[in-house]
C-alpha cells in the first residue's frame, strides 16, 4: 500500500492561524485588564490604598504625585503596572485596532465575505449584549442610584448614544461600543475595496486617515475618523500577517515568527517606557500622547500573544476567558459607580477587601490582578449564561421561523 506524505503547507497554515487566534484572545484579555485597572484607579479607595495621601496624577500639578506614587510602590512590576494604569485611556485606541485586526483576519482566513453572516454575527455578538447592558445601566442608575431619567434617555441608550449629556450618568464607558457600531457599518466596504485594489488600496486608505488624525483634520467635527484610522491600522496589520503566514514553513518559519514577534515586543516596550515614563519626567507634566501609546500597546500585546503557547486546550481556555471580556467591559464601570454611590454595596465590598492578605494590599499589581480576575470570572459565567438562555434561543429562531398559522 502506497503511503502519502502529509501536506505541509496546509498544516503550517493551520498552525499559524491557530497561533494568531491565541494572540487575539491574549490581547483582548490584557487590554481589558489595563482598562479595568485604569478605571479602578479613578476610585479613591483603590488609588488611596496604593498611593496613600496622594491625589490622582494629572497635568502639571500632578507631576509630584506621579513621582511620589511610583516611588511608593513595592517593586518594579508594581511600578510598571501603576504607570501603565495611568495611561489606560490610550488602550481604547488599541482595542479599535484589535477589532479591525480580528475581523479582517477572519475574513482573510475564510477567503470570502458574507454580508448576511457578518451582520448576523454583529447582532448576536455585540448589539444584543450591549442592549441588555444598556437596560441594566438604566435600571441601576434610576432604581438604585436615584437618577431622574429624561423622557428619551432609554431611547438614546438603546440606540447607542452613550455619551450625550442625557446618558453619561448611566454607564459612560458604553461610548466605546457606540463608536464601534459605526465602524462595523463601514467595515463591509473594506472587502469591496480589497477585491479591487488589494493591500496597496488598504495601505493608501490607512495613510489618508492617519494623515487626517495627525493633522487634526475633522477631529473637531467627529471622533469617528480617529477611531477609523486605528481600525484600519489593525486591518492592514492583519492582512500583512496573513500574507506572512502563507510564506512561513516548518520549524524555520516558526523561529522566524518568534524572533520577529520578540523584536517587535522589545521595540514597543522601549517606546512605551518613553511615552509613559521618560517623556513625563522630561516634561514635568503628566500628559500623554494617547495615540502613540495606543499604537505601541497594540503591537506590543499582539506580539506577546504570538509568543504565547498555542496548544489546543490552552487556546480553547483562552478563547473562553476572552469571551468574558465583553461582559467585563460593559459592566465594570457600572459596578464602580455602585461602589461610589450605593452605601450597602460599598460596605459589602469593604467587608470583603478588609480580609485580603497583606501581600495584596502592599502590591499594586497583585491588587489589580485580583480585581480583574474576579470581574473576569464573573464575566465568563455571565457570558455562558447569556449565550445559553438568551442568545442561543434567539439564534434558533432564525433557523426555525415562527409560523403564525398552524
Phi, psi and omega in degrees: 000127182285137177263147180248126180293152179293159178269099187296325182298318181294312182295322178296318180295318179296316180297320179295313181296324177294321178295320178294321177300318177298318180298320179295315179297315179298319180296320178299316181296316182290317180298319179293325176300319179294319181291317178298316180299316180298317178293324178297325180292343175279350176273122188304318182295320180292313180296317182293335178295324184254351175219065187299135176078002183251145174282163177296127185288120177202138177070189181297319182291345182266001185295317180297320178294324178301310182292319181292320181295317179294320180295334182274358180282155190284346182187178183300313183292329175293319179294319178297315180294319180296311180297321178294321180298330179290341182259018191301331185297329180295338182291342173300320177294321177299322180291323175298318178296317180295324177298313177297320180298309185292321178297311186288325179296322178296320179294315181295324180294320179284329180085357178220157175237117181254112185296322180296311179297325181298308182289329174301313180293321180295321181296309184282329183279332186234300191294319182301314177295322178298316182297318178295319178294323177295318177297319179296318179297318179297315182296318181290313183297321183276313187279332184250314185272352175078020178290137178270113186281154171271170185298328187249008185301312182294323176301313181298316181300314183291333178276357178090020177263084190258003179227025171281166180304324184286337191246355183294336182287348187272298179199087190302327185291348176296347179304325182303316182287330178295325175290319181298326177303318180293318178298323177295324178293327182279332188307321180303341176289337183293311177300323179296317178294318184295323181299328182268317191245355178056205185298321178303325178294319178294319180296319179297319179294319177298317179299320180297310184285334173292319176297317178300321180290313184293328179272352181078006178297129180074354183297326179285344181266326183197149173280344188300317178300324178295312179299320182293328179295321177287323175302315178293324177302316177295321180297313180295319178298320179295318181294319179295318181291323177297318177296321178297321179298333178285348183252339181277132184227138170063201184293324179297319178297321178296320178294318179298315179299316180297316180294319179295318179295318180296318179295319178296316180298317180296315180297318180291325178296318177298317179296318180293323176301317178294314184292321187265347184224297186299317180294326178294316178297317182295322183274338185063033186210126184273073173232153188230150169275089187295329179292315180294319177298318179296319180294311181295322180295319179301310183288325178297310185291322177294318180295318178295324177297325178291342178268353182286157176301147184237029177297156185298312181292319179299316180296320179295318178296320180294320178295320178297315179296319181295329176300329181286347182293332179296313179296321178300316182296312188282347183242341188296319181293325177296321177295321177295323176295320176299318180299320184281334190236353179248104187305318183296315178295320179302311181293323179296318178295317180298323179296323179287314184292336178296339181267002181292146178295155183300328181302318180292321181286339182265342185237118183301316182299319179297317179296318180295317180292322178296315178301312181295321180299318179295314180295321181293318177300317176296321179295320178296313180297318178299315183294321177297317178293320179299315180295321184284320189265335184238299184297319181299307178301322180292323176299321180293333177294331177292328180275334181231085182303151180282120178275124181281338178243131178281000000 
